[in-house]
Amino acid sequence: MSQDDHAQVHGKDGWQGWLEQPFDLGREAQVRLEDGTVLVMPADWLEAREDGSYFVPMERPDQDGADQDSPAEQVLASTVVPVIEEVARVDKRRETTGGVRIHKRVREREETVRPELLRESVSVERVAIGQFVDAPSGPHQEGDTLVVPIFEEVLVVEKRLRLKEEVRITRTRHTETQTHTLRLREEHVSIEALVEESDSGATRPVPPKQ
């Protein structure tokens, strides 16, 4: 059986090995180190870890006088006395001591608004000109007024181009105020505190604060 099939064991001073065979509490356990040395110890010395390995609160025994020719067959038959120390461990847990209950209400209110709206209108004015010109011209702008020339050909001793009239288009802007009634919603909340449960197991709410 390979080492991967055995649970790993770690010692206090950093040594590590593998558990030789399954064990029961109250019986002896055998741990084989990396160099083949086998340690025999009470099974209740092994402390299980979350990752499936074990921890032994003892330092590795001194093997200076041991036979180095056959380490795989070496078994420590002597009693190993571990040096144990107590370590303080502080745990925290979360408890619910109370709470709050939030109530939300929606209220409606009416608000009157008076926005200013822009409206444009035009006026058309026809102005008689009766002037001869050499060539026709296109529309042009005079301030807010768009002037559109109107030409005609008239028969005279010689044909000449006369500006008959101009159409003057004036744009006028004015504002007006309109009244509208809008319905707006407003949210209000009230907080209700929850106190710790009583002996009967019921939660006693505290009246909400407005």
Summary of the structure (lengths in Angstrom):
residues: 210
radius of gyration: 51.9
end to end distance: 74.2
largest distance: 148.1
contacts: 406
relative contact order: 0.15
helix: 4%
strand: 51%
